[in-house]
Amino acid sequence: MNESIAKTLLEQYVAGWKAAEIETVLSTLREDCIITECYGPIYRGRDKVQLWMEKWFGEGNRVLQWDIHSIVLGQDSAAFEWGFKCLWHGNESFFEGATIVRFRDARIQSLREYATTAQLYEWNGMWRE
């Protein structure tokens, strides 16, 4: 996979979510894609992703921020670190995480997200409770 195409697909995927443009997100995905969110849901196939996005945005949810901090590209895979802020059911939340991506036929085959479970901090020799 060409690194430029891979980077563009990731940036378009994120930009589509930020702009609530479902077709932009779908255009980056293979028909048989698999997306695994960091808190458990798995969406199999572009049709399921479309239904998820329609419901998510239809309930008034919005992506307020999704900043990519770094991207590491491989031959048919990538990983990227990010900060994500959204309005979900009227509540604003922010967390950081990373996504592992696999590509096939110049589209995203799978994405699997991982998220931090607590606010990050510099360790000073003591554990936070």
N, CA, C and O atoms as a GROMACS GRO file, in nm:
protein
  516
    1MET      N    1   0.084  -0.118   0.000
    1MET     CA    2   0.000   0.000   0.000
    1MET      C    3   0.089   0.124   0.000
    1MET      O    4   0.182   0.134   0.080
    2ASN      N    5   0.062   0.215  -0.085
    2ASN     CA    6   0.132   0.342  -0.094
    2ASN      C    7   0.110   0.421   0.035
    2ASN      O    8  -0.004   0.437   0.079
    3GLU      N    9   0.216   0.471   0.096
    3GLU     CA   10   0.205   0.542   0.224
    3GLU      C   11   0.120   0.668   0.212
    3GLU      O   12   0.047   0.702   0.305
    4SER      N   13   0.128   0.735   0.100
    4SER     CA   14   0.049   0.857   0.080
    4SER      C   15  -0.101   0.824   0.079
    4SER      O   16  -0.182   0.897   0.137
    5ILE      N   17  -0.137   0.715   0.011
    5ILE     CA   18  -0.278   0.673   0.006
    5ILE      C   19  -0.325   0.634   0.146
    5ILE      O   20  -0.435   0.671   0.187
    6ALA      N   21  -0.244   0.558   0.218
    6ALA     CA   22  -0.279   0.515   0.353
    6ALA      C   23  -0.303   0.636   0.445
    6ALA      O   24  -0.403   0.641   0.516
    7LYS      N   25  -0.212   0.731   0.442
    7LYS     CA   26  -0.226   0.850   0.526
    7LYS      C   27  -0.352   0.929   0.487
    7LYS      O   28  -0.424   0.976   0.574
    8THR      N   29  -0.377   0.942   0.358
    8THR     CA   30  -0.496   1.013   0.311
    8THR      C   31  -0.623   0.944   0.357
    8THR      O   32  -0.717   1.012   0.399
    9LEU      N   33  -0.628   0.811   0.351
    9LEU     CA   34  -0.746   0.738   0.397
    9LEU      C   35  -0.773   0.764   0.545
    9LEU      O   36  -0.888   0.788   0.584
   10LEU      N   37  -0.668   0.760   0.627
   10LEU     CA   38  -0.684   0.785   0.770
   10LEU      C   39  -0.734   0.927   0.796
   10LEU      O   40  -0.826   0.949   0.875
   11GLU      N   41  -0.673   1.022   0.728
   11GLU     CA   42  -0.714   1.161   0.746
   11GLU      C   43  -0.857   1.185   0.699
   11GLU      O   44  -0.931   1.260   0.762
   12GLN      N   45  -0.898   1.121   0.589
   12GLN     CA   46  -1.036   1.134   0.540
   12GLN      C   47  -1.135   1.070   0.635
   12GLN      O   48  -1.243   1.124   0.659
   13TYR      N   49  -1.100   0.954   0.690
   13TYR     CA   50  -1.186   0.886   0.786
   13TYR      C   51  -1.213   0.977   0.905
   13TYR      O   52  -1.329   0.997   0.944
   14VAL      N   53  -1.108   1.032   0.964
   14VAL     CA   54  -1.121   1.121   1.079
   14VAL      C   55  -1.196   1.248   1.041
   14VAL      O   56  -1.286   1.291   1.114
   15ALA      N   57  -1.162   1.308   0.928
   15ALA     CA   58  -1.229   1.431   0.884
   15ALA      C   59  -1.378   1.408   0.862
   15ALA      O   60  -1.460   1.495   0.893
   16GLY      N   61  -1.415   1.292   0.809
   16GLY     CA   62  -1.556   1.260   0.788
   16GLY      C   63  -1.633   1.257   0.919
   16GLY      O   64  -1.745   1.308   0.927
   17TRP      N   65  -1.574   1.197   1.021
   17TRP     CA   66  -1.638   1.196   1.153
   17TRP      C   67  -1.650   1.337   1.209
   17TRP      O   68  -1.755   1.374   1.261
   18LYS      N   69  -1.545   1.416   1.199
   18LYS     CA   70  -1.546   1.551   1.253
   18LYS      C   71  -1.652   1.638   1.185
   18LYS      O   72  -1.714   1.722   1.250
   19ALA      N   73  -1.672   1.617   1.055
   19ALA     CA   74  -1.768   1.698   0.980
   19ALA      C   75  -1.907   1.634   0.972
   19ALA      O   76  -1.996   1.690   0.909
   20ALA      N   77  -1.925   1.518   1.035
   20ALA     CA   78  -2.051   1.443   1.030
   20ALA      C   79  -2.089   1.411   0.886
   20ALA      O   80  -2.207   1.416   0.849
   21GLU      N   81  -1.989   1.377   0.805
   21GLU     CA   82  -2.009   1.341   0.664
   21GLU      C   83  -1.995   1.189   0.650
   21GLU      O   84  -1.886   1.136   0.633
   22ILE      N   85  -2.107   1.123   0.658
   22ILE     CA   86  -2.109   0.976   0.657
   22ILE      C   87  -2.049   0.922   0.528
   22ILE      O   88  -1.972   0.826   0.533
   23GLU      N   89  -2.082   0.980   0.415
   23GLU     CA   90  -2.031   0.930   0.287
   23GLU      C   91  -1.879   0.940   0.278
   23GLU      O   92  -1.814   0.855   0.216
   24THR      N   93  -1.822   1.043   0.339
   24THR     CA   94  -1.676   1.058   0.340
   24THR      C   95  -1.614   0.941   0.414
   24THR      O   96  -1.516   0.882   0.367
   25VAL      N   97  -1.668   0.907   0.530
   25VAL     CA   98  -1.617   0.794   0.608
   25VAL      C   99  -1.634   0.665   0.529
   25VAL      O  100  -1.539   0.587   0.516
   26LEU      N  101  -1.753   0.642   0.476
   26LEU     CA  102  -1.780   0.517   0.403
   26LEU      C  103  -1.689   0.500   0.282
   26LEU      O  104  -1.652   0.388   0.248
   27SER      N  105  -1.652   0.610   0.218
   27SER     CA  106  -1.567   0.602   0.099
   27SER      C  107  -1.427   0.550   0.130
   27SER      O  108  -1.356   0.507   0.039
   28THR      N  109  -1.387   0.553   0.255
   28THR     CA  110  -1.254   0.504   0.294
   28THR      C  111  -1.253   0.355   0.325
   28THR      O  112  -1.146   0.295   0.336
   29LEU      N  113  -1.371   0.295   0.340
   29LEU     CA  114  -1.383   0.159   0.391
   29LEU      C  115  -1.411   0.056   0.282
   29LEU      O  116  -1.480   0.085   0.184
   30ARG      N  117  -1.358  -0.063   0.300
   30ARG     CA  118  -1.396  -0.176   0.216
   30ARG      C  119  -1.538  -0.219   0.253
   30ARG      O  120  -1.584  -0.193   0.364
   31GLU      N  121  -1.605  -0.281   0.162
   31GLU     CA  122  -1.741  -0.329   0.185
   31GLU      C  123  -1.747  -0.423   0.306
   31GLU      O  124  -1.843  -0.420   0.382
   32ASP      N  125  -1.644  -0.506   0.323
   32ASP     CA  126  -1.642  -0.606   0.431
   32ASP      C  127  -1.556  -0.562   0.550
   32ASP      O  128  -1.498  -0.645   0.620
   33CYS      N  129  -1.548  -0.432   0.572
   33CYS     CA  130  -1.465  -0.378   0.681
   33CYS      C  131  -1.513  -0.425   0.818
   33CYS      O  132  -1.626  -0.470   0.835
   34ILE      N  133  -1.423  -0.412   0.915
   34ILE     CA  134  -1.455  -0.442   1.054
   34ILE      C  135  -1.398  -0.328   1.138
   34ILE      O  136  -1.279  -0.299   1.133
   35ILE      N  137  -1.486  -0.263   1.216
   35ILE     CA  138  -1.442  -0.157   1.305
   35ILE      C  139  -1.474  -0.200   1.448
   35ILE      O  140  -1.588  -0.234   1.480
   36THR      N  141  -1.372  -0.198   1.532
   36THR     CA  142  -1.389  -0.235   1.673
   36THR      C  143  -1.360  -0.112   1.756
   36THR      O  144  -1.248  -0.060   1.757
   37GLU      N  145  -1.462  -0.065   1.827
   37GLU     CA  146  -1.444   0.053   1.912
   37GLU      C  147  -1.377   0.014   2.043
   37GLU      O  148  -1.381  -0.102   2.084
   38CYS      N  149  -1.316   0.112   2.107
   38CYS     CA  150  -1.238   0.088   2.228
   38CYS      C  151  -1.322   0.041   2.346
   38CYS      O  152  -1.268  -0.017   2.440
   39TYR      N  153  -1.451   0.064   2.344
   39TYR     CA  154  -1.533   0.019   2.456
   39TYR      C  155  -1.618  -0.104   2.423
   39TYR      O  156  -1.709  -0.139   2.499
   40GLY      N  157  -1.591  -0.170   2.308
   40GLY     CA  158  -1.650  -0.300   2.284
   40GLY      C  159  -1.727  -0.325   2.156
   40GLY      O  160  -1.714  -0.434   2.099
   41PRO      N  161  -1.808  -0.231   2.106
   41PRO     CA  162  -1.889  -0.262   1.988
   41PRO      C  163  -1.804  -0.295   1.865
   41PRO      O  164  -1.698  -0.236   1.843
   42ILE      N  165  -1.852  -0.389   1.787
   42ILE     CA  166  -1.789  -0.427   1.661
   42ILE      C  167  -1.890  -0.404   1.550
   42ILE      O  168  -2.005  -0.448   1.559
   43TYR      N  169  -1.847  -0.335   1.446
   43TYR     CA  170  -1.932  -0.307   1.330
   43TYR      C  171  -1.873  -0.379   1.211
   43TYR      O  172  -1.762  -0.349   1.168
   44ARG      N  173  -1.948  -0.475   1.157
   44ARG     CA  174  -1.900  -0.557   1.045
   44ARG      C  175  -1.970  -0.515   0.917
   44ARG      O  176  -2.092  -0.530   0.904
   45GLY      N  177  -1.892  -0.462   0.824
   45GLY     CA  178  -1.945  -0.424   0.694
   45GLY      C  179  -1.981  -0.276   0.688
   45GLY      O  180  -2.021  -0.215   0.787
   46ARG      N  181  -1.966  -0.222   0.569
   46ARG     CA  182  -1.992  -0.079   0.547
   46ARG      C  183  -2.137  -0.044   0.576
   46ARG      O  184  -2.164   0.066   0.625
   47ASP      N  185  -2.232  -0.133   0.547
   47ASP     CA  186  -2.373  -0.105   0.576
   47ASP      C  187  -2.397  -0.087   0.725
   47ASP      O  188  -2.473   0.001   0.765
   48LYS      N  189  -2.333  -0.170   0.807
   48LYS     CA  190  -2.348  -0.158   0.953
   48LYS      C  191  -2.284  -0.029   1.003
   48LYS      O  192  -2.337   0.035   1.094
   49VAL      N  193  -2.170   0.009   0.944
   49VAL     CA  194  -2.105   0.135   0.981
   49VAL      C  195  -2.198   0.252   0.948
   49VAL      O  196  -2.211   0.345   1.027
   50GLN      N  197  -2.263   0.246   0.833
   50GLN     CA  198  -2.355   0.352   0.796
   50GLN      C  199  -2.471   0.363   0.896
   50GLN      O  200  -2.506   0.473   0.938
   51LEU      N  201  -2.529   0.250   0.934
   51LEU     CA  202  -2.639   0.251   1.031
   51LEU      C  203  -2.592   0.309   1.166
   51LEU      O  204  -2.662   0.390   1.227
   52TRP      N  205  -2.475   0.266   1.210
   52TRP     CA  206  -2.418   0.317   1.335
   52TRP      C  207  -2.402   0.469   1.330
   52TRP      O  208  -2.443   0.539   1.422
   53MET      N  209  -2.343   0.519   1.221
   53MET     CA  210  -2.320   0.663   1.209
   53MET      C  211  -2.452   0.740   1.201
   53MET      O  212  -2.465   0.847   1.262
   54GLU      N  213  -2.548   0.689   1.126
   54GLU     CA  214  -2.678   0.755   1.115
   54GLU      C  215  -2.745   0.766   1.252
   54GLU      O  216  -2.801   0.870   1.287
   55LYS      N  217  -2.739   0.657   1.328
   55LYS     CA  218  -2.799   0.658   1.461
   55LYS      C  219  -2.721   0.750   1.555
   55LYS      O  220  -2.781   0.828   1.629
   56TRP      N  221  -2.589   0.741   1.552
   56TRP     CA  222  -2.504   0.821   1.640
   56TRP      C  223  -2.528   0.970   1.617
   56TRP      O  224  -2.556   1.044   1.712
   57PHE      N  225  -2.518   1.014   1.493
   57PHE     CA  226  -2.540   1.156   1.462
   57PHE      C  227  -2.687   1.193   1.477
   57PHE      O  228  -2.718   1.305   1.518
   58GLY      N  229  -2.777   1.102   1.445
   58GLY     CA  230  -2.920   1.127   1.457
   58GLY      C  231  -2.966   1.153   1.599
   58GLY      O  232  -3.067   1.219   1.621
   59GLU      N  233  -2.891   1.100   1.696
   59GLU     CA  234  -2.923   1.122   1.838
   59GLU      C  235  -2.863   1.252   1.891
   59GLU      O  236  -2.867   1.278   2.011
   60GLY      N  237  -2.806   1.332   1.801
   60GLY     CA  238  -2.749   1.460   1.842
   60GLY      C  239  -2.605   1.454   1.886
   60GLY      O  240  -2.551   1.555   1.933
   61ASN      N  241  -2.541   1.342   1.874
   61ASN     CA  242  -2.400   1.329   1.911
   61ASN      C  243  -2.312   1.398   1.808
   61ASN      O  244  -2.347   1.404   1.690
   62ARG      N  245  -2.200   1.450   1.852
   62ARG     CA  246  -2.109   1.522   1.764
   62ARG      C  247  -1.965   1.499   1.806
   62ARG      O  248  -1.934   1.490   1.924
   63VAL      N  249  -1.877   1.491   1.706
   63VAL     CA  250  -1.733   1.490   1.732
   63VAL      C  251  -1.691   1.637   1.740
   63VAL      O  252  -1.707   1.712   1.644
   64LEU      N  253  -1.638   1.676   1.853
   64LEU     CA  254  -1.595   1.813   1.875
   64LEU      C  255  -1.448   1.833   1.840
   64LEU      O  256  -1.406   1.943   1.803
   65GLN      N  257  -1.372   1.727   1.853
   65GLN     CA  258  -1.228   1.733   1.827
   65GLN      C  259  -1.179   1.591   1.804
   65GLN      O  260  -1.219   1.499   1.875
   66TRP      N  261  -1.094   1.572   1.707
   66TRP     CA  262  -1.026   1.445   1.689
   66TRP      C  263  -0.892   1.478   1.626
   66TRP      O  264  -0.881   1.490   1.504
   67ASP      N  265  -0.792   1.492   1.707
   67ASP     CA  266  -0.660   1.531   1.662
   67ASP      C  267  -0.570   1.410   1.652
   67ASP      O  268  -0.556   1.333   1.748
   68ILE      N  269  -0.508   1.393   1.537
   68ILE     CA  270  -0.410   1.286   1.518
   68ILE      C  271  -0.275   1.340   1.564
   68ILE      O  272  -0.227   1.441   1.513
   69HIS      N  273  -0.215   1.271   1.662
   69HIS     CA  274  -0.086   1.314   1.716
   69HIS      C  275   0.032   1.253   1.640
   69HIS      O  276   0.136   1.317   1.624
   70SER      N  277   0.015   1.130   1.594
   70SER     CA  278   0.122   1.064   1.518
   70SER      C  279   0.063   0.952   1.435
   70SER      O  280  -0.040   0.894   1.469
   71ILE      N  281   0.132   0.921   1.325
   71ILE     CA  282   0.093   0.809   1.239
   71ILE      C  283   0.219   0.729   1.209
   71ILE      O  284   0.322   0.785   1.172
   72VAL      N  285   0.209   0.597   1.225
   72VAL     CA  286   0.316   0.506   1.187
   72VAL      C  287   0.260   0.418   1.076
   72VAL      O  288   0.158   0.350   1.095
   73LEU      N  289   0.326   0.419   0.961
   73LEU     CA  290   0.276   0.345   0.845
   73LEU      C  291   0.362   0.222   0.818
   73LEU      O  292   0.484   0.228   0.822
   74GLY      N  293   0.294   0.110   0.790
   74GLY     CA  294   0.360  -0.013   0.749
   74GLY      C  295   0.320  -0.045   0.607
   74GLY      O  296   0.262   0.039   0.538
   75GLN      N  297   0.349  -0.167   0.562
   75GLN     CA  298   0.318  -0.204   0.424
   75GLN      C  299   0.167  -0.208   0.400
   75GLN      O  300   0.118  -0.146   0.306
   76ASP      N  301   0.094  -0.281   0.482
   76ASP     CA  302  -0.052  -0.290   0.469
   76ASP      C  303  -0.121  -0.257   0.600
   76ASP      O  304  -0.233  -0.302   0.625
   77SER      N  305  -0.054  -0.179   0.683
   77SER     CA  306  -0.111  -0.147   0.814
   77SER      C  307  -0.061  -0.010   0.859
   77SER      O  308   0.031   0.048   0.801
   78ALA      N  309  -0.124   0.039   0.963
   78ALA     CA  310  -0.083   0.166   1.022
   78ALA      C  311  -0.130   0.168   1.166
   78ALA      O  312  -0.215   0.090   1.207
   79ALA      N  313  -0.072   0.259   1.241
   79ALA     CA  314  -0.119   0.288   1.376
   79ALA      C  315  -0.116   0.438   1.391
   79ALA      O  316  -0.025   0.505   1.342
   80PHE      N  317  -0.216   0.491   1.459
   80PHE     CA  318  -0.213   0.634   1.486
   80PHE      C  319  -0.264   0.663   1.625
   80PHE      O  320  -0.358   0.600   1.674
   81GLU      N  321  -0.199   0.763   1.689
   81GLU     CA  322  -0.237   0.808   1.823
   81GLU      C  323  -0.321   0.933   1.807
   81GLU      O  324  -0.300   1.013   1.715
   82TRP      N  325  -0.416   0.950   1.898
   82TRP     CA  326  -0.511   1.061   1.884
   82TRP      C  327  -0.566   1.108   2.017
   82TRP      O  328  -0.556   1.040   2.119
   83GLY      N  329  -0.625   1.227   2.012
   83GLY     CA  330  -0.705   1.281   2.121
   83GLY      C  331  -0.845   1.303   2.066
   83GLY      O  332  -0.861   1.360   1.958
   84PHE      N  333  -0.947   1.258   2.139
   84PHE     CA  334  -1.084   1.258   2.090
   84PHE      C  335  -1.176   1.325   2.190
   84PHE      O  336  -1.175   1.292   2.309
   85LYS      N  337  -1.256   1.419   2.142
   85LYS     CA  338  -1.353   1.488   2.226
   85LYS      C  339  -1.487   1.486   2.153
   85LYS      O  340  -1.494   1.517   2.034
   86CYS      N  341  -1.592   1.450   2.226
   86CYS     CA  342  -1.723   1.444   2.163
   86CYS      C  343  -1.832   1.488   2.259
   86CYS      O  344  -1.813   1.495   2.380
   87LEU      N  345  -1.945   1.515   2.201
   87LEU     CA  346  -2.068   1.539   2.276
   87LEU      C  347  -2.154   1.415   2.252
   87LEU      O  348  -2.196   1.388   2.140
   88TRP      N  349  -2.178   1.340   2.360
   88TRP     CA  350  -2.253   1.215   2.350
   88TRP      C  351  -2.366   1.218   2.452
   88TRP      O  352  -2.343   1.223   2.573
   89HIS      N  353  -2.487   1.215   2.400
   89HIS     CA  354  -2.608   1.223   2.484
   89HIS      C  355  -2.602   1.343   2.579
   89HIS      O  356  -2.640   1.333   2.696
   90GLY      N  357  -2.555   1.455   2.526
   90GLY     CA  358  -2.551   1.578   2.603
   90GLY      C  359  -2.431   1.595   2.694
   90GLY      O  360  -2.416   1.700   2.757
   91ASN      N  361  -2.346   1.496   2.701
   91ASN     CA  362  -2.228   1.502   2.788
   91ASN      C  363  -2.101   1.511   2.704
   91ASN      O  364  -2.082   1.436   2.609
   92GLU      N  365  -2.016   1.605   2.741
   92GLU     CA  366  -1.889   1.620   2.672
   92GLU      C  367  -1.785   1.529   2.737
   92GLU      O  368  -1.775   1.523   2.859
   93SER      N  369  -1.708   1.460   2.655
   93SER     CA  370  -1.602   1.376   2.710
   93SER      C  371  -1.479   1.383   2.620
   93SER      O  372  -1.488   1.408   2.500
   94PHE      N  373  -1.364   1.360   2.681
   94PHE     CA  374  -1.236   1.361   2.611
   94PHE      C  375  -1.154   1.243   2.659
   94PHE      O  376  -1.152   1.212   2.778
   95PHE      N  377  -1.088   1.176   2.565
   95PHE     CA  378  -0.993   1.072   2.600
   95PHE      C  379  -0.890   1.060   2.489
   95PHE      O  380  -0.912   1.104   2.376
   96GLU      N  381  -0.778   0.999   2.523
   96GLU     CA  382  -0.672   0.976   2.426
   96GLU      C  383  -0.666   0.827   2.395
   96GLU      O  384  -0.708   0.743   2.475
   97GLY      N  385  -0.614   0.795   2.279
   97GLY     CA  386  -0.605   0.655   2.242
   97GLY      C  387  -0.520   0.634   2.119
   97GLY      O  388  -0.448   0.723   2.073
   98ALA      N  389  -0.531   0.514   2.067
   98ALA     CA  390  -0.459   0.475   1.946
   98ALA      C  391  -0.543   0.377   1.867
   98ALA      O  392  -0.628   0.307   1.923
   99THR      N  393  -0.520   0.372   1.739
   99THR     CA  394  -0.594   0.282   1.650
   99THR      C  395  -0.495   0.205   1.564
   99THR      O  396  -0.400   0.261   1.511
  100ILE      N  397  -0.520   0.076   1.552
  100ILE     CA  398  -0.445  -0.009   1.459
  100ILE      C  399  -0.533  -0.027   1.336
  100ILE      O  400  -0.651  -0.061   1.347
  101VAL      N  401  -0.476  -0.005   1.220
  101VAL     CA  402  -0.550  -0.009   1.093
  101VAL      C  403  -0.485  -0.109   0.999
  101VAL      O  404  -0.363  -0.118   0.991
  102ARG      N  405  -0.568  -0.183   0.928
  102ARG     CA  406  -0.520  -0.272   0.822
  102ARG      C  407  -0.588  -0.230   0.692
  102ARG      O  408  -0.706  -0.196   0.689
  103PHE      N  409  -0.510  -0.232   0.585
  103PHE     CA  410  -0.559  -0.191   0.453
  103PHE      C  411  -0.564  -0.309   0.357
  103PHE      O  412  -0.488  -0.404   0.370
  104ARG      N  413  -0.655  -0.300   0.262
  104ARG     CA  414  -0.660  -0.398   0.153
  104ARG      C  415  -0.725  -0.330   0.034
  104ARG      O  416  -0.828  -0.263   0.048
  105ASP      N  417  -0.666  -0.346  -0.083
  105ASP     CA  418  -0.720  -0.290  -0.208
  105ASP      C  419  -0.745  -0.139  -0.197
  105ASP      O  420  -0.848  -0.089  -0.241
  106ALA      N  421  -0.649  -0.068  -0.139
  106ALA     CA  422  -0.652   0.078  -0.128
  106ALA      C  423  -0.773   0.130  -0.050
  106ALA      O  424  -0.825   0.238  -0.078
  107ARG      N  425  -0.818   0.052   0.049
  107ARG     CA  426  -0.926   0.093   0.139
  107ARG      C  427  -0.893   0.040   0.279
  107ARG      O  428  -0.804  -0.044   0.296
  108ILE      N  429  -0.965   0.090   0.378
  108ILE     CA  430  -0.949   0.041   0.513
  108ILE      C  431  -1.023  -0.090   0.529
  108ILE      O  432  -1.144  -0.097   0.506
  109GLN      N  433  -0.951  -0.194   0.568
  109GLN     CA  434  -1.010  -0.326   0.592
  109GLN      C  435  -1.059  -0.336   0.736
  109GLN      O  436  -1.168  -0.387   0.762
  110SER      N  437  -0.977  -0.287   0.830
  110SER     CA  438  -1.018  -0.292   0.971
  110SER      C  439  -0.954  -0.180   1.050
  110SER      O  440  -0.845  -0.132   1.017
  111LEU      N  441  -1.024  -0.140   1.154
  111LEU     CA  442  -0.973  -0.045   1.253
  111LEU      C  443  -1.004  -0.103   1.389
  111LEU      O  444  -1.115  -0.152   1.412
  112ARG      N  445  -0.908  -0.098   1.479
  112ARG     CA  446  -0.932  -0.140   1.616
  112ARG      C  447  -0.878  -0.033   1.709
  112ARG      O  448  -0.758  -0.003   1.708
  113GLU      N  449  -0.966   0.025   1.788
  113GLU     CA  450  -0.931   0.136   1.875
  113GLU      C  451  -0.895   0.088   2.016
  113GLU      O  452  -0.949  -0.011   2.066
  114TYR      N  453  -0.803   0.161   2.078
  114TYR     CA  454  -0.767   0.142   2.218
  114TYR      C  455  -0.767   0.279   2.282
  114TYR      O  456  -0.723   0.376   2.221
  115ALA      N  457  -0.816   0.289   2.405
  115ALA     CA  458  -0.827   0.419   2.471
  115ALA      C  459  -0.766   0.416   2.610
  115ALA      O  460  -0.761   0.311   2.675
  116THR      N  461  -0.721   0.532   2.653
  116THR     CA  462  -0.675   0.545   2.791
  116THR      C  463  -0.796   0.532   2.883
  116THR      O  464  -0.908   0.565   2.843
  117THR      N  465  -0.774   0.485   3.001
  117THR     CA  466  -0.884   0.467   3.096
  117THR      C  467  -0.879   0.567   3.211
  117THR      O  468  -0.967   0.569   3.296
  118ALA      N  469  -0.775   0.649   3.213
  118ALA     CA  470  -0.761   0.752   3.315
  118ALA      C  471  -0.681   0.866   3.255
  118ALA      O  472  -0.615   0.850   3.152
  119GLN      N  473  -0.687   0.981   3.320
  119GLN     CA  474  -0.610   1.095   3.274
  119GLN      C  475  -0.461   1.062   3.284
  119GLN      O  476  -0.416   1.006   3.384
  120LEU      N  477  -0.385   1.098   3.182
  120LEU     CA  478  -0.242   1.073   3.182
  120LEU      C  479  -0.171   1.172   3.275
  120LEU      O  480  -0.216   1.286   3.291
  121TYR      N  481  -0.061   1.129   3.336
  121TYR     CA  482   0.016   1.215   3.424
  121TYR      C  483   0.160   1.166   3.429
  121TYR      O  484   0.189   1.050   3.402
  122GLU      N  485   0.250   1.256   3.463
  122GLU     CA  486   0.391   1.223   3.481
  122GLU      C  487   0.407   1.154   3.616
  122GLU      O  488   0.366   1.209   3.718
  123TRP      N  489   0.465   1.036   3.618
  123TRP     CA  490   0.484   0.960   3.741
  123TRP      C  491   0.598   1.022   3.821
  123TRP      O  492   0.705   1.047   3.766
  124ASN      N  493   0.576   1.048   3.949
  124ASN     CA  494   0.677   1.111   4.034
  124ASN      C  495   0.722   1.020   4.147
  124ASN      O  496   0.771   1.067   4.250
  125GLY      N  497   0.705   0.889   4.129
  125GLY     CA  498   0.746   0.795   4.232
  125GLY      C  499   0.632   0.749   4.321
  125GLY      O  500   0.650   0.661   4.405
  126MET      N  501   0.514   0.808   4.301
  126MET     CA  502   0.397   0.770   4.380
  126MET      C  503   0.282   0.737   4.284
  126MET      O  504   0.271   0.795   4.176
  127TRP      N  505   0.198   0.644   4.326
  127TRP     CA  506   0.081   0.606   4.246
  127TRP      C  507  -0.037   0.691   4.284
  127TRP      O  508  -0.055   0.725   4.401
  128ARG      N  509  -0.117   0.725   4.187
  128ARG     CA  510  -0.242   0.797   4.214
  128ARG      C  511  -0.349   0.694   4.248
  128ARG      O  512  -0.353   0.586   4.189
  129GLU      N  513  -0.433   0.728   4.338
  129GLU     CA  514  -0.544   0.640   4.374
  129GLU      C  515  -0.668   0.680   4.299
  129GLU      O  516  -0.773   0.618   4.316
   0.00000   0.00000   0.00000
